[in-house]
Amino acid sequence: MDAYIILLYFACPARALLTSSFTRVFHVPLSDYVDNVLAVDKSSSSPIECATTCDVNCYSFTHDEETRECKTYSKELCTDVGVNQSSVIQTFVRKRKDHIHGLDMIHLLTRQGSSLRIELVSWYNDTAYAQYSFFMIADESSKYRLSVSGFSGNVSYDAMAYHNGFKFSTYDNDNSNMVNCASWAVGGWWYKGCYDSNLNGPYRADTGLDIYKSMAWIRFYAGREYVPMMKTRMLVKMSGV
């Protein structure tokens, strides 16, 4: 596990209406996170190098290209912005030169192939994971098409296979097989028609009933469909690491 890079962390319960933090453009005051800094590297050559220092205890990182400062954090950086096309295609966003990763960076990290681990925690504190031996995201010209295969793990259902081969959709750039799945599911994901997993969907508590518009993993529990998660995170391991 220590060889994995935590690229994507979802769920920001401190923000009442926030969904998840996957590939968002962040505009957050880092002064709110001074007590959550894990490490500071003053000689990091790139955001990708900075990302490789984000280990299993790390949930977010920032990189300053001018000063080469890399900071890792023990807490996710949360924001209340929506998931639109401009927010997911940018590699990094600058606010006081603070950079956060996006789909472009994930493409760079996975273009030679990588493995993926998804960890899930339900509102009843049941945990499960799904692991994929192959994970790759295409570039912007291919609309960040998802390639994922080689499922293993202890989760009850493989909710990523349905999305394999599909392009990334947002409410303002629909690439699904239906009329704007991103609007129906209120997220940004590799929607087909529409989803088996929706880990960038709205953050909703589990009341015991299925919630379609939520950060859901289908069939997490037997006899249920759209089960909202309390926490999920996605970890990427680059080939050769």
Helices and strands as residue ranges (DSSP letters): E 5-10, G 30-36, E 37-41, H 47-52, E 60-64, E 69-73, H 85-89, H 103-110, E 114-122, E 127-137, G 140-142, E 146-153, G 161-163, H 181-185, E 216-218, E 226-238
